[in-house]
Each structure stands twice: as C-alpha cells, then as structure tokens.
Amino acid sequence: MKNNRSVYIVTGMCCDEEGQESKYPQGSDAKSSSEKFQLVYWRCAVVYFASSVRNNPEAQHILFTNTDRIPNIESFNTVEFFNKIGVKVVQIPFTYQPPIEYYPAFRSTFFKFDIIQYLKNNSELNDLCIALDSDCVWINSADRIIADIEKYGLTTYDLYEPDDKKISGLTRREMQKIYEELGYKVDEPPKYFGAEFIVGNGKHIKILSDEVDSIWETCLQRFAAGETKFNTEEQMLSYIYNKLGYARSSGNAYFNRVWTSPIIYTATEADLKMDVWHLPAEKGFGIKRLFAQVANPNSDFWNLPMGEQFTKYVAGYVGIPKRNISKTVLDVLDNRISGIKRRLAKVTSVVNN
C-alpha cells in the first residue's frame, strides 16, 4: 500500500444477549437476542464483505463481534467463507453498554465505540479506517473515500435532517440546547451526521475515540441525573463532529443511505454514481437475495466485471433507481411468508402453553 499504510474496511456484529434486548425497526420482528433476528445481520455482513472484497481486494477486512460463536446460515459455512475471502474476525467485548433504561432502541449500536477504541489502539497514524454498517453494499472501490481521508483526515456523512424532525427522540433544535448546556454554543441547529459512516485516518480515529469517552461519560451522568442527553451513538458522534469542525460532509459525494421500501423511497439515478449504498430497508429482501448469490461461487456476483455491469446487477436486487417488477413480486411474497410464519409461531406458542 502507498506510504506503507494499511486500509481497513470493517463492520461490526454485536449480538444482544437475553435480557439485554433492544428495538431495531428495520431488522426483524423477532427478539434481538434470537437467532432468527441475528441471522438477518449475519447475512448482511457476508454481503458487505463479499461486495467489498470484489471492489477492494487489497484492503484489510475485519469483522468485529462480541460473540465467540459465528453461526452457519442454514448450509452456508460462515466461518469458512470469511477465511476464504480473507476477512479477519476479531472478538471484542461490548463495553459501551448503556443502562437498559437509557433508551429503548438501538442499544447495540454503541458497539461502534468499542470498534473505534480497537482501531485507536491497533492502527498507525497514517492507516485509513473505513467502518460502515453491515447493511451497506459496495458497488465501487474505496478510492474516493481514501482520497478524502488523505485530504481531510476524517470525513463525515450529513443526513440533512429538518430542524424540527424527531430523530431518535430529539430534534436538531433540542440537540442545540444540549450543545449549549455542554458549553458549545451554535447559532443554528447543528448538523446531523449518519453513524453508519465512520471514516478517518489513525490519527483522527484516536482523537475521535478520546472524544467518545468524554461525551459517553457526560451522557451517562446526565441520564443518572434525569437530564436530557444524547440517546444514540449517532447523536454523540454528531456532537463530536460539530464540536471538532469535522462538518465537511464530503462523504455525501459517494455514500448514500438509500430507502427502497414502498413506504419510503428515495432512490434516484444519482445513486448509480455512488460507491457504497446503505440499505436499511433491504435487510430481509434484496440483501437476503444477494446473500444467496454470494453463497453460489458460480453466480454473476462473482463473475461479472466490476463497474457498470456489477452496479446494475446489484441495483436490480435492491430496487435502485426504481423497483422492478421481479423485486416487487418477491418482496410481496417474502412479506406474506413472514406473516404466515408469525401466525404459526403464535399458534404454536398458545398450544404449547
């Protein structure tokens, strides 16, 4: 690698334990500690790394997890696959655990702070760290991301949320008040950044990790005192990015959170020019079907050339820039099958009790 630095492309898989569950709206209706729920995310992780390895074969790929058991996905040997494509699995404890009563949703997403801490302690100052959510799919190389890290040190992804929209319990105006109470005065509601995109060099990741520890302790203290606090890792990271002047939003040129459900649909032709798609609505649909293609070594996933052909291939599965008839029909069928399984599970539960 250039300048003897490493490029790390990583994601996390934090498995909730029984009694430590939380709500994750785009996951599964099952308990977050259940195998059914967690397999949704294991499929995502497989597709995430497979798509990155195809586009970024020289990068070092790492899966961080708090579990010591990586399950097979039906007949698919997950551990064997990760070994085959060169994904290093690193087990780290989930230490940034908020109290159960802290906030009712997204509890395990604080595992990202453990990942940041690991990268702080195990990367050199000029290493390049790209940590994305597992329900992201790579359709191009990381070249533009790497160029921005080298230019800015750390880059961000602005969600451009409205001032008065509730985001995980707080509006940007309400966040502005917390900023001021913490001694950071801003003239307008602060920018709000996506936490699915944590990207920087080793030097700035170390700075970020130290700031995470500070705001983490502050929010725990405010919670204990019954004061308004940042509810999610995304809100804490947004505070840090604004405070330290990382509000450049250059990541928006090549990364996008794309909604592709019948209820919320934001995909456009412009998304075909991105390098990475974050696809929250596709965990149980397009990404699940892409997983089946990844599991088949003879599929087009592994044989199409990188570039426009690969992009269009993936786009057809996830409904970008529009939902095709095949995807629409398959989504409806998946919804009906899931509904039947839910009803059968309820009947079984009643019978057994």
N, C-alpha and C positions, 0 to 999 in steps of 0.2 A: 504494500500500500504506500501511497505517496507520503513522504515525510515520516516514514516509519510509524505511522499512526494506524490504529485499528478502527474499523467501522462496526459498531454493534447495532444490530437490529433485533429488538426484543419485544416480548409481551409477557403478561402475567396471567396465571390461572390460580386464583385464590378460592379455595373450596370452603364454604361455610360449614361449620360443624352443627350437629343437632343442638338446639337450644340457643344458637347464635345466628339464626336466620334473619334475612332482611328482604326487602321488596326490590325487585328489578323488573320494571314494567315491560321491557322488550325481551325478556328471557323466556320463561315457561311458567305455566300456572302451577307447577309443582313447587314444593318447598325447596328453598335454595340449598338445603343440605342434602337433597335427594340425588341419587344417581341420574334419574331422568333429567332433572334440571341441569346438572353439571355436564352431562354428555353434550348438551347443546353447545356449551362453551368449548369443550374439547374438540368438537368438530370445527368450530371457528378457528381454534389455534392451529389445527392441522392445515386448513386452507390458507391461513395467514402466512405460515412459514413456507408452504409449498409455493405460493404465489411470489413470495419474496425471494426464495432461492432461485426461481426461474429468472427473476429480474435482477437480482443482486447476488450472483454466485460467489463473489469474492468477499462478501461481508461475513462477519461472525454472528451467528444466530443463537439467541439464548431464550429459553423458556424458563421463567421464574414461577415457582409454585410453592405452596405451603404444605402440600400433601406428599407423603412418601410412596403413594401408590398411583401410578398413571394407568387408568383403566383401558382395556381394549374397547373398541366401539363395534359391538357385535363381533364379526370375524376379523376386523381390522386390528392389527397389532400396532398400537400407537407408539410404544417404546421402540420397536424395531424400525418403524418408519422414521422417527426422529433421528435415530442413529444413522440410518441410510442416507438421509439428506443433509446430515451434518449439524443438526440442532442440538446444542448443549442444554441439558436440563439441570437447573440449579435449584435446589430446595433451600428456601429461607423461611424463617418463622414470620408469622403475621404479627408484628409488634405494635403497629399503629392502629390498635383496635379501640374505637371509642366505646363508651358505655352503651349497653343495649338501648337505653332510653334516649341516647343522644339525638338520633334522627331515624325515622322508620324505614328509610330506603338507602340503597347504595352503600351499605356498610363495608363490604369487602373491597370497594374501590380505593379505600385508604391503603390497601396493599401496595399501591403505586409508590407510596412514600418509602416503603421498605425496598422497592426496586431502585429508587433514586439513591437511597443510602448505600445499597450494594455498589451501584455504579460509582458513587463518590469514593468508595474505599478500594475499588478494583479497576479503575481506569486511569490512564495517564492524562496529563493536562490537555494534550492535543488529540486525544481519541475523540471519535464522533459517536454520539449516543442517540439512537432513534428508538423511542419507546412509544408504541401505539397500542390501542385496544385490540383485542383478539378478533373482533368482528370487523376488522379492516381487511381489504383485499388490495394487493399491489398489482397495478396494471402497467407500470413502467419502472424504470430504475430510480435509485435514490440520488441520482446525480444533482438534480436541482436542490434537493434538501441539503446535500453535502455542501454545495456551493454557498447556500445561505448560512449554514453553521460556520463555515470558514470566514464569511463576511461579517456576521453579527455576533458569533459566539453562542447565542441562544435565540431561537426563533419561536414564534407563537402562532396560534390559530384563533382569530377573532370570530365569535359567533354572531356578532351584530344583533344582539337581543334588544328588544324595545325597553325603554326606561322603566315602564311600569308592569312588565310581564313577570309573573311569579316563576322563578326558576329554582326548583328545589327549596321552596318555602320562602324565598327572598326576592324582591325586585332589585334592580340595579340602584334605584333610589334608596332603598333600605340598606343596601350594602354600602352606599356612600356614607350613610350615617355611622355605620360601624367603622369605616375607614377613619372618619373624623374623630371618633371616640378613641381610636388607637393612635391618634396624633398625626395622621396623614390626611391633610386637607386637600380636596379636589373640587374644582369649580363646577363640575357636572358629573352625572352618574358615571362611574368608572367603566372602562371596557370590560367585557366578559369573555373569557377565553375557554376553549374546549380542552378538557384534561385528557382527552384521548390522544393528544399530540404533545409529547414531552420530548423536546429535541434540542440538544446542545452539545458543546464540547466538554471534555472532562473538567476543565477549569470552571466553567459556568455551572455544570452539574453539582460541583462541590459547593459553590455559592448557594445554589438552589436548595440543596439538602440542609444547609445550616439555617436558611430562612424557613424551611418547612418545620424544623424542630421548634423554632421560635413561635410561629403562628399556631402550631399544633398545641403547644403548652398554653398559649394565651386563650385559645378557644375552649380547651378543657376547663380552664379556670373560670371563664365566663359562663360556661354551661353549669358548673357547680354552684355559681352564684346566682343562677336564674336569669342571666343577662342574654341578650340577643347575641348569637355567634354565627360564624360561617358553618353551614350544615354539611357541606361536602368537600371532598378534596379539590373539586373544580373551583369552588368559591375561594378556598385558601390559596390555590395556585394563582388565581386571577388577582388576588390581593398582592401576592409577591411580584407578579409580572408588572402590575401597575406601579407598585412602590419602587421597584428597581429600574424602571424605564425600559422594560422589555416589550413594550406595547407596539411593536413594529408590524405585526400581523402579516409577515411575508409568507407564512405557510399557506395562506389562502390562495396563492397562485398555483399550487399543485396538490393540495389536500382539501377534501370536502366531506362534510357529514351530509350524506345524501339520504333523504327519506323517500321510500319507494312503496309505501303501503297505499291501499285505496283511500284511506282517510287523510293521510298527509303525504303529499307527493311533491318533491322539489327538484327532481332530476331534470337536467336540460342537456342540450348538445354540448355545452361548455364542459360538462363533466368528462366527456371523452378526451379532453386535453389535460386532465389531471393525472397524477402519478399514483395516488392512493385514494380509495373510496372507503369512508367509514359508513357501514350499512346496518344501523341498529335494527331496522325492520326486517332484515333478511336472515336473521339467525336460524329461524326454523323453516325457511323457504329456500331462497336462492343459494345461500351458503351451504345449506344441508345438501342440496343437489350438486353443488360444486364439489363437496366432500366426496360424493360417490365417484365423480370424475377423477379426483386426486387419488382415490384408492385404486383406480384402474391404471396401471402403468402404460397401457396401450391407448389411453384416451387422448383426445385432442388437447387436453390440458397440458400434457407433457410433450406433445409433438408439434403443436403449432409454433411458428416463429414468433418471437417477441415483437411487439409493435402493434400496428393497427389490427392485424388478424387476431392476436391474443386478446386485445382490448374488446373487440366486438364479440368475441366468443364469451368472455366473462359477462359483458353487458347484457347479453341475451338471457342469462340466468338470473340476473338481479334487477332487470327492468329499467335499464338506462340506455338511451334517454327517454324511452317510453316502455310501458308494459306490453309485451307482445301477447298474442292470443294463447300460445302454449303456456307461458308463465301464469297468466290469469287463471286458466283452467286448472293447472297444477296447484296453485295457491288455494283455490276453492276446495279442491279435493283434500288437500292437506288439512284445511280448517275443519272440514266435515269429519275426517278420520279422527282428528284430535278431539272433536266434540263427542264422537261416539265412545272413544276411549275414556274420556272424563266421566260420561254417564255410566259406563260399565264399571269403572272404578268405584263410583258412589254406590251402585247396586251391590257390588261385592263387599264393600265395607259394611253396608246395612245387614247383609246376610250373615257375615262373619260375627257381627256383634249381636 
